[in-house]
Amino acid sequence: MTNSVNRREQASQKRRRLTAAAAKVLHEQGVERTTLADIAREAEVPVGNVYYYFKTKDELVRAALAEHSAHLDELAAQLDELTDPRERLKALVEGWIAQRDTAARYGCPTGTLAVELDKRADGTLDAEAGTVIRRLLEWAAHQFRALGLPDPDGLALTLVSGYQGMSLMANALRDPEVMTREGNRLLAWLDSLPTTTDARARRRRP
């Protein structure tokens, strides 16, 4: 019984390593350039093990998207420990700025993957990539809603679009300082938004 449990745990750990490796390598190399051998090498497992857990590259792409989704959940949980919604949003942007070197080299992990998948002929995975981005939009909108601001969905779109834009430009120009400058603009924008009391007062004005 113990050996069976240990084997299941080892298999689970190996699958998690492969999933994390898939997310990293696909971000760095893109879907078309990445091979199953690349992912096996990153995960430090025999390439045959990859075929055991994932029969096709598309299955690995789905696993990578699941990894991005899980990372987003973890990040949201950490940010939700902050009591002020504005501070949660600012901490999110500060996290983006902290990843400026990675963004300059490879772009946004989910955004670049979504763009690449959209160009594939089968078009089966681009919607799944969009789902991860949509979850970020929903989390951000929830924060703006908690601040009592009008059009929280629109504000969330502005914020996330700003991130995608600065990631794209930092990557295109290979300049991490783009993330710093544009991230600071987003922080200043968040600071400029009215408080809950201000927003309510504006809505009551004739």
Backbone torsions as a table, in degrees:
resi	resn	phi	psi	omega
1	MET	NA	-45.1	-179.5
2	THR	-63.1	-42.1	179.6
3	ASN	-63.1	-38.0	179.4
4	SER	-65.1	-42.4	177.9
5	VAL	-63.5	-42.7	-179.8
6	ASN	-63.4	-40.2	179.1
7	ARG	-64.4	-40.8	178.6
8	ARG	-64.8	-39.9	179.3
9	GLU	-66.0	-42.0	178.6
10	GLN	-63.6	-41.0	178.6
11	ALA	-63.8	-40.1	179.5
12	SER	-65.1	-42.5	179.1
13	GLN	-64.8	-39.2	179.9
14	LYS	-66.3	-40.9	178.2
15	ARG	-63.4	-40.2	178.8
16	ARG	-64.1	-39.7	178.1
17	ARG	-63.1	-41.1	179.2
18	LEU	-66.8	-38.8	179.1
19	THR	-64.9	-45.4	177.8
20	ALA	-63.5	-40.2	178.6
21	ALA	-64.5	-40.1	179.2
22	ALA	-61.5	-45.2	179.9
23	ALA	-60.5	-42.5	-177.4
24	LYS	-69.6	-49.1	-174.7
25	VAL	-70.2	-39.9	178.4
26	LEU	-63.7	-35.2	176.4
27	HIS	-65.3	-42.4	-174.4
28	GLU	-79.4	-33.5	-173.0
29	GLN	-113.3	-17.8	-174.7
30	GLY	85.4	164.1	-174.6
31	VAL	-68.1	-47.2	-172.8
32	GLU	-66.7	-36.0	-176.8
33	ARG	-82.1	-17.2	-174.7
34	THR	-84.8	135.2	175.1
35	THR	-112.1	163.2	176.5
36	LEU	-62.3	-31.7	178.2
37	ALA	-65.1	-36.7	177.4
38	ASP	-59.9	-42.9	-177.5
39	ILE	-71.0	-39.3	177.3
40	ALA	-60.9	-41.4	180.0
41	ARG	-63.8	-43.4	179.5
42	GLU	-64.6	-38.7	-178.9
43	ALA	-81.2	-9.6	-178.5
44	GLU	59.3	48.8	175.2
45	VAL	-132.1	156.0	176.0
46	PRO	-60.5	143.8	-176.0
47	VAL	-60.4	-29.0	177.6
48	GLY	-61.4	-28.9	179.0
49	ASN	-65.9	-31.6	179.6
50	VAL	-62.1	-45.2	-179.5
51	TYR	-65.2	-27.7	178.7
52	TYR	-66.9	-40.5	-176.9
53	TYR	-92.2	-33.5	-176.2
54	PHE	-133.7	115.2	-174.3
55	LYS	-77.1	-29.2	-176.1
56	THR	-135.0	166.7	176.4
57	LYS	-65.6	-35.4	178.9
58	ASP	-59.9	-36.6	177.2
59	GLU	-64.7	-36.2	177.2
60	LEU	-69.3	-37.0	176.8
61	VAL	-62.6	-43.4	177.1
62	ARG	-61.4	-39.3	178.3
63	ALA	-64.9	-39.1	178.3
64	ALA	-64.7	-41.2	177.5
65	LEU	-63.9	-37.9	176.6
66	ALA	-64.5	-35.7	177.3
67	GLU	-65.6	-43.0	177.1
68	HIS	-62.4	-40.2	179.7
69	SER	-64.4	-42.6	179.3
70	ALA	-65.2	-38.8	177.5
71	HIS	-63.5	-39.9	177.9
72	LEU	-63.2	-40.7	177.7
73	ASP	-61.7	-43.7	179.5
74	GLU	-63.9	-43.3	179.3
75	LEU	-62.9	-45.9	180.0
76	ALA	-60.5	-40.4	179.5
77	ALA	-63.5	-39.7	177.9
78	GLN	-66.4	-44.7	-179.0
79	LEU	-66.3	-34.4	-178.9
80	ASP	-67.3	-11.9	175.1
81	GLU	-71.6	-20.4	174.7
82	LEU	-75.5	139.6	-173.6
83	THR	-80.6	-26.2	-175.8
84	ASP	-98.8	122.2	179.3
85	PRO	-56.5	-37.4	179.0
86	ARG	-63.1	-41.4	178.7
87	GLU	-66.0	-33.0	175.9
88	ARG	-62.3	-46.1	179.9
89	LEU	-64.2	-41.4	179.4
90	LYS	-66.6	-37.6	177.8
91	ALA	-65.2	-35.3	175.8
92	LEU	-60.9	-48.4	-179.5
93	VAL	-64.0	-40.4	178.5
94	GLU	-62.1	-34.9	175.5
95	GLY	-65.2	-38.9	176.2
96	TRP	-62.5	-43.4	179.9
97	ILE	-62.7	-39.0	-179.0
98	ALA	-63.8	-23.7	179.3
99	GLN	-94.8	22.4	-172.6
100	ARG	-61.5	-37.3	-178.5
101	ASP	-66.6	-41.6	178.1
102	THR	-66.3	-41.8	179.0
103	ALA	-62.6	-39.7	-179.7
104	ALA	-65.3	-31.2	-179.3
105	ARG	-84.5	-39.4	-169.8
106	TYR	-127.6	-9.1	-175.9
107	GLY	82.5	-173.0	178.2
108	CYS	-72.9	131.4	-177.7
109	PRO	-55.0	-48.9	-176.7
110	THR	-80.3	-39.2	-178.5
111	GLY	-63.1	-46.7	179.8
112	THR	-65.2	-37.0	178.5
113	LEU	-66.6	-41.0	179.8
114	ALA	-62.4	-42.3	-179.9
115	VAL	-64.5	-44.2	-179.2
116	GLU	-65.5	-42.8	-179.0
117	LEU	-66.0	-31.4	-179.9
118	ASP	-64.6	-25.2	-177.3
119	LYS	-88.5	-4.5	179.0
120	ARG	-76.3	148.8	-174.7
121	ALA	-66.0	-36.8	-175.4
122	ASP	-74.3	-32.4	175.9
123	GLY	60.4	36.2	-176.9
124	THR	-98.1	-19.2	-173.3
125	LEU	-109.3	-12.5	-176.5
126	ASP	-64.1	-35.0	179.0
127	ALA	-65.6	-34.9	178.9
128	GLU	-67.8	-36.7	175.2
129	ALA	-65.4	-40.1	178.1
130	GLY	-62.9	-30.2	179.5
131	THR	-63.3	-38.9	179.1
132	VAL	-64.3	-44.4	179.1
133	ILE	-64.7	-38.3	179.8
134	ARG	-62.6	-35.6	178.8
135	ARG	-65.8	-36.5	175.9
136	LEU	-65.4	-41.8	177.2
137	LEU	-59.7	-42.6	-179.1
138	GLU	-65.6	-39.7	179.0
139	TRP	-64.6	-46.1	-179.8
140	ALA	-62.4	-42.4	179.3
141	ALA	-61.1	-36.3	178.3
142	HIS	-62.5	-37.3	179.5
143	GLN	-68.5	-44.3	178.4
144	PHE	-64.5	-35.5	178.2
145	ARG	-65.7	-39.6	179.1
146	ALA	-65.6	-25.5	176.5
147	LEU	-79.7	-5.9	178.8
148	GLY	76.8	21.7	-175.9
149	LEU	-88.8	146.2	176.5
150	PRO	-70.7	152.6	177.9
151	ASP	52.8	56.5	-179.9
152	PRO	-61.8	-33.1	178.7
153	ASP	-66.6	-39.5	177.7
154	GLY	-65.8	-40.5	177.9
155	LEU	-64.5	-39.5	178.1
156	ALA	-63.0	-40.6	178.7
157	LEU	-64.6	-40.0	177.1
158	THR	-61.1	-44.2	-178.8
159	LEU	-64.0	-52.0	-176.2
160	VAL	-69.4	-35.2	175.1
161	SER	-62.5	-38.8	176.9
162	GLY	-60.4	-41.9	178.2
163	TYR	-64.5	-46.9	-178.7
164	GLN	-63.3	-39.8	-179.9
165	GLY	-65.3	-44.8	-177.2
166	MET	-72.3	-29.8	175.5
167	SER	-66.7	-43.0	178.9
168	LEU	-61.9	-46.8	-177.5
169	MET	-68.6	-39.7	177.9
170	ALA	-61.7	-39.5	179.2
171	ASN	-70.1	-44.5	-178.6
172	ALA	-63.6	-38.6	-177.9
173	LEU	-92.3	-6.6	-175.6
174	ARG	53.2	43.7	-174.8
175	ASP	-129.0	100.8	-179.4
176	PRO	-63.4	-22.3	-179.2
177	GLU	-67.9	-18.1	173.1
178	VAL	-60.2	-41.0	178.9
179	MET	-63.8	-39.4	-179.8
180	THR	-65.9	-49.3	-176.9
181	ARG	-65.3	-49.0	-177.5
182	GLU	-71.9	-32.0	175.2
183	GLY	-63.9	-39.8	177.3
184	ASN	-66.2	-32.5	174.8
185	ARG	-63.8	-41.3	178.4
186	LEU	-64.9	-39.1	178.0
187	LEU	-63.2	-43.2	178.8
188	ALA	-64.4	-38.5	177.6
189	TRP	-62.7	-44.1	178.5
190	LEU	-62.1	-40.7	178.3
191	ASP	-65.1	-29.1	-176.4
192	SER	-79.5	-15.0	-178.7
193	LEU	-67.6	144.1	-176.6
194	PRO	-67.2	158.8	174.1
195	THR	-74.0	172.5	178.5
196	THR	-57.4	-42.7	-179.5
197	THR	-63.6	-43.8	179.4
198	ASP	-62.5	-42.6	-178.1
199	ALA	-64.4	-41.9	179.8
200	ARG	-65.6	-40.2	179.6
201	ALA	-62.8	-38.2	180.0
202	ARG	-67.5	-37.6	179.7
203	ARG	-67.4	-26.5	-178.0
204	ARG	-83.9	-14.3	-177.1
205	ARG	-66.5	140.7	179.3
206	PRO	-69.0	NA	NA
